[in-house]
Amino acid sequence: FVLVDWFDAYSFAKWAGKRLPTENEWEASAGSGDGRDYPWGNSFGPKWANTGDFPLKVGSYPDGASLLGILDLAGNVAEWTNSSYETDPQEGKPFDGRHGQPIIRGGSWDDDSRGCRISARDVHRSAYYRSTTVGFRCVADSAPSKLVVGRFN
């Protein structure tokens, strides 16, 4: 889904029995721990990510999967997280919808290679922001040590 604000994304995830990922979970899914620039490696191009004229169906770029096999972490649509910009991301304090601003991760169809890097983040949007460039991903804790990731856009 696109054109959803943070509250819409949060509510949908809760309704589905899931949640929005934290910024740290999003980064771990993208594979930032090994120094790569993008989820698939260090090169950028039309083979790996949608940076065209509009969002496409999820999974349209299978070559852009992260090492964990997760698709669309760069390009297509950026994603709301449940982390607040006003806190230290290492603390893991969630965005509560009232204080600070939620963090958006991943580049969109409207970004260039710089905006699609794993390290890119948008911290300048209100929780009420709606755009065709922002969607969300739900996560569910399937077991205490496992995380199941799905994408809705």
N, C-alpha and C positions, 0 to 999 in steps of 0.2 A: 504494500500500500504506500502511496505517497500523499502529500497534502494532509498529513496528520501531524498534530502538535505532540509535544511530549506527553501530555495528559491522555490523549487518544491512544498512543502507543503503550503507555503504562497500563491503561485500563484494558486494552485488548489482551496484553500478555497475562494480566491477572485473571481475566475471564477465561482464557485458554489454559489456566493452571500452570503458567510459566511466569517468566519475568524478563525484564530487559537486562542485558549483560552489563557488568561493570566495565569501566575503561580498561582495567587490568585484564579482565577476561577477554575483551575484544582484542587487545594487543597479543595476548597469548595465542588466541585463535589465528591471528594474522601471521604469527611466527616471528615477531620482532626480536626474540631472544638470540637469534643467530646472526644479527647484523645485516640482514637483507633489507633492501629498500622497499620492496613490494611483496605481497604474500607469495608470489610465485618465484621471486628471484630479484636480480638487480637491473634487468632490462625492462623497458617500457614500450608498449606499442599496441596496435589495434588487435593483435592476436590474444591479448590477455585481459583486456578490460573495456567496458563500454564507456567511451568518451565521445559519443556521437551527438545526436540532436534531441534525444528523449530517452526515458528509461525503457528498458527491455525486460522481457520475461526472465525471471530468476533462472540462473544456470545457463544462460546463453553463451558464456565464455568458459567452457570447462578447462581450457588450458591455463586459466587464471586462478586455479585452486591453490589454497595454502598447502603447506606440508601435511596438515591434518585432513586435507581434502575438502575444506570449507570454501564455498564459492562466493563470489561477489563481495569480497572484503575491500575491494578498490574499484572505483568506477560504478556505473549504474546508479545507485543512490547511496548517499552517506547515511549513517545510522545513529539514532538516539541511543545514548547509554544511560545507565542509572547512576552515574557518578556526577558529583558536583564539582564545578571548576573552582569554587571557593575553598575547597579543602585540598589537602595533600593527597594525591591519588594513591599513595602507598598506604594511607589509613583505610582506604576502602569505604569511606563514608558515602552513603547513597545520597542522591539528589532527592529532596523531600517535596519538591513542587512549590516550596514557599521561599526558600533562601538560596541565593546564588543563582547560577545558571547551569543547566545540564550540558554535558560534553557530547559533541557529535563527532563520530569517527568514520573514517573511510571516505574516499573521494566519490564524486558523483559523475554522471554523464556530462556535466557542465564544467568539469575540472580538467586541468592539464596534468602532466606527469608529476609535478611538484605537489599538487593537491591530492594526488592518489597515493603518496608515500605512506607507509605504515605510521610514520611519525607525525603525519598531518592530523590536526585536530581543530575543530571549530568550537570556540568557547565564547563567542560573541552573540549568541542567539537566545532570545527569550524562550521559555518553555512553551509559549503560545505561538512560536514561529511555525508556519506551514509553507511548504515549498514542494515543487516537483523534483527537487534534488535531494530531499530527505525522507527516509522511510525508517524501518526498524527491523530488528532481528530479535526473536524470542529465544530464551534458553530455559532449560529445565534441568534440575538436579535429579538425575536418574538414580544415583547412588552417592554416598558421601564423597567419593573421590572421582566421580565421573561427571562430565558435563555434556549434555546433548544440545546441539546448536541447530536451529532452523531459521529460515529467512522468509520474511513476508515483505513484498514491496510491489 
